[in-house]
Structures are given as C-alpha cells and as structure tokens.
Amino acid sequence: MRQKLLLTGGAGFIGHHVLAHLLRHTDYDICCLDRLDFSGDLNRIKTILNAFDDETKKRVSIVHHDLKSELNGYVADRVGDINVILHLAAGSHVTRSVEFPVEFINDNVIGTTNLLEYARKLPNLDRMIYFSTDEVFGPAVDDVPFTEWDRFNPCNPYSASKAAAEDICIAYENTYNLPIFITHTMNVYGERQSPEKYIPMIIRKIYDDEKVTIHHDSKTGAIGSRCYLHTTDVADALCFLLKLERPELPAGSRGGRCPKFNISSNDELDNLQVAQLVAKAMGKELRYDLVDPNIDRPGHDFRYSISGDYLRSLGWAKKINVDEGISDIVRSTVGSYENG
C-alpha cells in the first residue's frame, strides 16, 4: 500500500510545481489541502495533471480547507491517514502584510499551529517539512550569507509570522517529538507565478511597452538584489529531504534538535539585471524608473542571502541556471499572452 502525503497549498504557485514533481519522482498518494483564495488556483493543478495518465491522476485528491480553522473530524476523514506532510500554505506578500498584519499572523502562525495539532495526533507520521523563508533572517549585509541557525531579524509582519511559525514547529518537535524538518528558501520563480510577483510583472510591462519600476536606495545608489531559484529545483530539494535520513546537525545548531536546511542558489541578481535578462529574452527595449521603496513601502529589505553549504554537503545542488530559467519563463508567458 502506498504512503500518503498531505501537501498544504497544493494549488499555489510553488505547491502545484511540487505536486508535479512528486507525481513524477515518487509513488505517494497525494492530498492537496487548499483554501483556494487569490493565491490558490485549481487551474494550476488541472494544467499539470493534463501531462499525466489517468492512473497517475487517481493518486491526487483535493480538499478545500482554510487552516485558520482546526482540521476537524470531517476534514481529517476526507484527508485520510497521512504519513508525510509538506506544509507550503502561507500568506506571502510583504506589502500586503504591512497593510494587513493580523491577516498574516492568522494565516501563518495560527494556521501552522492548527496543522501541528492535527499532525501530533497522526499515528503514522514519518516526516513533516515546514516551508519557511530566507526573509526570517532580515536583510543581509557585508556579503555574508546566513546559515540555518543564525538569529532571526524579521523586518515586516510577513517575515515575522514565518519566523514565529518556525519556532512553534521547533517547540512541537521538542515537546511532542514530531519528526519535523524546516527549510528556508529564497526568491522562487517559475511558470504560472502570480502576476503581482516581480518577474511576471516585468514580463507584462515590457510586453505592453510600459516602464518597469526598479527599487534602489536613493542615499547609496544600491539596487535591491535577490538570489533566484527555479521551482523545479525547490521541488527537487523537497523530494531529496523526504528521502534523507535524519542527519547529524552542524555545530552552528547550538544544541537544537529540529533539522533546518537552506535551499539556496548562488544566482544573485539585482532587480535591474533581472529586468535586463527579461528584456533580452523578449528581444525588446527595457525602459525603467529608479524608485526608493523606503519612501512609501516600509518593511522592504534590499538584499537577502542564505548559505546552501549544509544541504550541498548532504548531496543536493540546484540544476537550473537563472538565465536559462528566465528565458524559458519568458517564452511560456509570452506564448500564453498571444494564445489568449
């Protein structure tokens, strides 16, 4: 009998790519739990399932539920007996979190705690992975990347809510012996990303011959930068961690019990370089304005950076180069515009 995996946020941008990867590279039966708001779209799941045969499609079930409410008996019965949990569901927009902080506390802290309460009562749980973010560490300065156990310094309600949920996961491992892994991931890009995100937004603007807004620090002239990781690499790393024996923690864990892993890339680009790559792939001129976000967007961090040395030492490394990845996304996105 196949093991069953619960994927929260399965209709989300990263979640549906993870679902596709799991179907290709594992034999899990998969239950996607999603509240199907503006960030979750069943059409994403439909799109990826079209690439599989009917027998594979039968491995997927979908349950509609908002994790701000506990997983009651009815929902638990529909989900079934779970062996593995990938917890990707989250509110994840910095600007919106500044405007609606309580919404993010409810989604990311209360939602994660409700899932942990459900998980600790599962009789056959082998592993739970909590999908966190590099933003819990705050802005990276002096070109120093953060390691897994560095201190938190969240600069907005979104990153604070993810940091709080991460600590609650650690508490549940320490208190209830839940088998939890934690990941930190940087800027993820790929097909079918929300149009509010940076790469799809600039593709649309360049396609429409509009100016692109580039964030910079008006005092220093520095342009905001991020490290970019393709969704396929993220999904591959999660599958790697599902198969990984519980490792010995590095010295930097300072006695911690809950393993943490930075899923990282060395592809660091500033916002202007990303826009230039997109424009080049589209064969169009880039027109842009430099704007200081600190004037009207509090909580904005100019640079994030995390070290992936620990996970690489265990045998995983990313495969997709950012130039190649962006070119592929431009082709598919522009194709979707032109095909209606």
N, C-alpha and C positions, 0 to 999 in steps of 0.2 A: 504494500500500500504506500502510495506517495505521501511525502510530508506536505503540510500545508503552510503557506506563507501569507501573512497579513501585510499588505502594502498600504499604508495610510497616505492619502494624497495621490492615489494612483492615476487620477485624471489630470493632475497638474503637469507643468512643463517638464520638470525632471522626472516626476513619478512615471509618466507614460513611457519615457525612454528606458527607465529601469525595468518596467514591465516587459517591454520588447526584448531586452537583454536577458531577462530571466527566462522567458519562453524559449529563447534560442540556446541558452547555455546551461539550463538546469531542468530538472523534471518536477519541480514543485507544482502543486495545485495552488493557485494564487487568488486571494480575495482582495479586491481593491475597495478600500473604505474611503469615501469622499463625500463632502457636503455639497459639492457641485455649485460653488458660488462663481464669481467672475474669474477666479484663478483656476478652477477645475472645469474641464470641458470633456464630455463624453465623446465628442467627435475625434478628440485625440486618440482615445482608446480604439474607436472604430477604425481610424486610419491605420494604426499599427496592426490591428487584428486582421485586416484585409490581406496582410502578407503571409498569413498562416493558414494551414489546412483546418478542416472542421474539427478534427480530433484534438488539435492543439488549442483551438478556441474554447473547447469544453473545459479546459483547465482553469479558465478565468471566470470568476463571479464578481459582481459589483453590489456593494451595499451602501446605501445612502445614509450617512450619519454625520452629525456635527459633534466633534469631540468636546465642545464646551459642555455637552451633556454626558453623563456617565454611559458606559455601554451596558444597558440594562439586559435583562434576561432575553427579551425578544431579539435585540440586536446580536447578542452573543450567540444565540441559537442560529441565526442566519449566517454569522461569520464561521461558525463551526470550531472544531478542535484545532488549535493553532500550535505549530512547532517553532515558527520563526516570525519575528516582527521587524519590518523596516519602517521606521517612523519618519516619513518625509513631510507629512501635512504640517503646514505652518502659514501664518501671515508673514509676508516677507518684503514689504515695501517701506524703505526708510522714510521717505517723505510723508507717506500716509500715516506711519506710526507716530510721527511728530504731531500730526493733527489729531489723531485718534489713539492715544497711548493705551487707554483701558481696553480697547478692542484687541490690541496685540498681547496684552497681559492675559486676557481671557483665552485667546486662541492658542498662544504658545506655552503659557505656564499652566493654566487650568486644564487646557486640552491635553497636554502631555501628562499631567498628574492623573487625569481620568483614565488615560491609556495605561499608565503604570499600575493603577489599581486593578484594572482588568487583567493585566499581564501577570501580576503576582498570584492570581488565583488559577492560572492555567496549569494543568497537571503535567503537561509535556513540552514546556517551553525550553528550547535548546539555546536560543540566542535572540536578543533584541538589539537592533542598531538604532541609535538616536542620531539623526542627521542635523548637526549643528553648523556653524558658520565661522569663517575667519574673522567676522566683524565683532565677535565677543572680545577679542584682544584689543580692539580700538586701532587707531592709526599707527602704522609702522614708520619709524623714523630712523635715520642714520643707516639705512640699507640693511637693517638687522631683521631677519625673519623670525617670527615667533615659533617656538616649539610647542608641543601638545600641552604641556603643563605650566606654561607661563601664566602670569596673573591676568585676570580679566580687567578690561578698562572700557566698557561699553559707552558709546557716546550718543546714543539715541534710544528711544523706547524699544525699537525692534531688536537691536543687538542685546539690550538689557534683558528682554524677555527670553531670548535664546540662551543667554548665559544662566539665567535663573532656572530655566527648564533643564539645562545640562547639570547643574548642581543637584537638582531634585533627582535626576536619574542616578547620579552617584550615591545619593542618600539611600535610594531604594536598593541599589546593589549592596551597600554596606549594611542596611537594616534587614533586608529580606532575601539577600543572596540571589537577586535577579541576575541572570547572565547577560550583562549589558556591555556593548561596545559603543563608543562615541566617535563620530567623525567631525572634522572641520573641513569645509570646502570653500574654495574661493569663487570668483565670478564664473558662473557656468553659462555656456552659450550652446545653441543648437537649433534644430528645426522646431517650428511651432511654438516659439517663445512668445510671451505676452508682448504686444506692440508697445507697451509702456517702458520696456527694458531697452538698454542703450543700443545694442546692435540692431535689433529690428526697427527701432525708432529712426536711426540714422539711415538705414536702407530705404525706409519710406520717404524720408525727407529728401535724400539725394535723388530718388526716383521721381519725386514731384518737383525737382529743381528748387527746393527750399534751402535756406541756410540751416546749418547744424550748429547747435549750442555746445561749446567746448568749455568745461569748467577749468578755471585756473585761479591761482592765488594772486590777487592784484598787488599785494605787497612784495612778494618774492618773484612773481612771474612763473612759478611752478605750475605745471598742468597735472591734474589728477590722473593717477595711474592705478591699474589693477593687473593681477595675474589671471589669465583666462584658461579655462579647462572645458573641453568638449563634453557634452552629456554622455557620449559613448564611453569616454574614459571614466567618468563618475560611476556609471553603471557597472563597468568592468571592475573598478575598485571595490564596490559594494559586494559583487559576487566573489571577489578574492577574499574579502573579510568573512563572508559566510562560510567559506571552506577552511579558514585559518584556525589552527589550533591556538588556544589561548596563550599568547606569548608572555615571556618574561618582560616586565615593564622596565623602561630605561631608568637610569639613575635620576633623571630630572623629574620623575613622578613623585619623588619625596614621600614614598610610602603609600601612595594611592593604590587602590585595588582595581578600579574600573579602567580598562584599557582605552586609550584615546589615540586617534590616528588622523594626521593631517593628509587629506587627499589634495595634492599640490602639483603645480606646474611651474616651470621656470619661464613661461611665456609672459613676461611682464611688458605691458604696453601702456603708454599714456593715452588719454582719450583722443588726442589729435592723431596719433599713429593708427588707432583703430579706425577712425573715420577715413583716414587716407587709404588704408587697406581696403575698406568697403568701396570707396570711390574708384580705386584702381580696378577692383574685380568687376565693377559695373561699367567701366570704361567711360566714366563721367567726371566732370569737374567738381571738386569739393569747394563749396562756399560755406564759410563758418564765421561765427562771432565768439569771442572770448568773454566769458561771464564769470564773475566771482560768486559762487553759490553761498558763501558765508553771509552775504548781504541779505538774502531772502530765504535761505534754506538752512536753518540750524541743524546740527547733528550730522552734517556731511563730513566724512573723512576723506582726505585726499589720496591716501595710499594704504593698502593692506598688503601684508606679506606673511606667509607661513612657510615653515620649512617642511619639506616632504621627505627628509632624510630617513626618519624612522621607518615609514612604510616602505620606502625603497630598499632599506636594509633587510626587510622581511620578504622581498621578492616582487613587489609591484612597481610599475612605472607607467606613465601615460604614453599613449601611442600616437595621438593625432596632433600634428603641428598646427599652430594657430592660423598661419597663413592659409594652409590647405583647408582648415575647418571653416574659416570665414568665407573663402571662395565658394565652397560647397553650399553654405547657407545663403549666400547672395544669389546663386543660381536657382535654388529651390524657391526662395522667397519671391524673386522677380518673376519666376515662372508662374507662381500662384497668382500674382497680380494680373499677369497677361492672360491667364486662363480663366479669370473671373472667380 
